[in-house]
Amino acid sequence: MIIVLGRTVGIGAYLVRLGQRTIQKADTSPIILTGYQALNKLMGVDVYSTNDQLGGPVIMYSNGVSHLVAPDHLQAVSSAIEWLSFVPSVRNGLLPITDI
């Protein structure tokens, strides 16, 4: 499980994609291989104006890279703890059963 709370660039972005579950903070947390300035320079025209256009939560959640978008740090961590409650406490253990 991975929680992205800030900009993740390069190899860090690759590692996020390898995760089983990703929680991404709603703002200032793009997951990008390179910045928008470098891409604009490479193409010779200003196509992008922010890193969020490349890897912000709107893009990454829609494409299935991020599985949950959290409004802040606390909600991101709370969601991660909730997800972990569905994992057995020991390897090959029984799944936790909770009352509904």
C-alpha positions as CSV (number, residue, x, y, z in Angstrom):
1,M,0.0,0.0,0.0
2,I,1.3,3.4,-0.9
3,I,0.1,6.9,0.3
4,V,1.1,9.8,-1.9
5,L,1.0,13.0,0.1
6,G,3.3,15.2,-2.1
7,R,4.9,15.3,-5.6
8,T,6.3,11.9,-6.7
9,V,8.8,12.1,-9.6
10,G,10.9,9.6,-11.6
11,I,11.6,6.3,-9.9
12,G,9.2,7.2,-7.1
13,A,6.4,7.4,-9.7
14,Y,7.3,3.9,-11.0
15,L,7.2,2.6,-7.4
16,V,3.7,4.0,-6.9
17,R,2.5,2.2,-10.0
18,L,3.9,-1.1,-8.6
19,G,1.8,-0.8,-5.5
20,Q,-1.3,-2.9,-4.9
21,R,-3.3,0.0,-3.5
22,T,-2.6,3.7,-3.8
23,I,-4.1,6.6,-1.8
24,Q,-3.4,10.0,-3.3
25,K,-3.9,13.3,-1.6
26,A,-6.3,15.6,-3.4
27,D,-4.0,18.5,-4.0
28,T,-0.2,19.0,-4.5
29,S,0.5,15.3,-5.0
30,P,1.1,14.6,-8.7
31,I,2.6,11.3,-9.7
32,I,4.8,12.1,-12.7
33,L,7.9,10.8,-14.5
34,T,9.0,14.3,-15.5
35,G,7.8,17.8,-15.0
36,Y,5.5,19.7,-17.3
37,Q,8.2,22.3,-18.1
38,A,10.5,19.5,-19.5
39,L,7.7,18.1,-21.7
40,N,6.8,21.6,-23.0
41,K,10.5,22.2,-23.8
42,L,10.8,18.9,-25.6
43,M,7.7,19.5,-27.7
44,G,8.6,23.1,-28.4
45,V,5.1,24.4,-27.4
46,D,3.4,25.0,-24.1
47,V,0.9,22.1,-23.9
48,Y,0.8,21.7,-20.1
49,S,0.6,24.4,-17.5
50,T,0.8,22.3,-14.3
51,N,2.0,18.9,-13.1
52,D,-1.5,18.0,-12.1
53,Q,-2.4,17.9,-15.8
54,L,0.1,15.0,-16.1
55,G,-0.4,13.1,-12.9
56,G,-2.8,14.8,-10.6
57,P,-5.5,12.9,-8.7
58,V,-8.1,13.5,-11.4
59,I,-5.9,11.8,-14.0
60,M,-4.5,9.0,-11.9
61,Y,-7.8,8.1,-10.2
62,S,-9.6,8.0,-13.6
63,N,-6.9,5.7,-15.0
64,G,-6.8,3.3,-12.0
65,V,-3.4,4.2,-10.8
66,S,-4.8,5.7,-7.6
67,H,-7.5,3.8,-5.8
68,L,-8.7,6.5,-3.4
69,V,-8.3,10.3,-3.3
70,A,-8.1,11.7,0.2
71,P,-8.7,15.4,1.0
72,D,-5.9,15.6,3.6
73,H,-3.1,13.7,5.4
74,L,-5.4,12.5,8.2
75,Q,-8.0,11.0,5.9
76,A,-5.3,9.3,3.8
77,V,-3.8,7.6,6.9
78,S,-7.2,6.8,8.3
79,S,-8.2,5.1,5.0
80,A,-5.0,3.1,5.0
81,I,-5.7,1.9,8.5
82,E,-9.2,0.9,7.5
83,W,-7.9,-1.0,4.5
84,L,-5.3,-2.8,6.7
85,S,-8.2,-4.0,8.9
86,F,-9.2,-6.3,6.1
87,V,-5.8,-8.1,6.0
88,P,-5.1,-11.2,8.2
89,S,-2.9,-10.5,11.2
90,V,-0.6,-13.4,10.3
91,R,0.5,-14.8,6.9
92,N,-1.9,-17.3,5.6
93,G,-4.3,-16.5,8.5
94,L,-8.0,-16.3,8.3
95,L,-9.6,-13.1,7.1
96,P,-10.8,-10.8,9.8
97,I,-14.6,-11.1,10.3
98,T,-16.5,-8.1,11.5
99,D,-20.1,-7.6,12.4
100,I,-22.2,-5.5,10.1
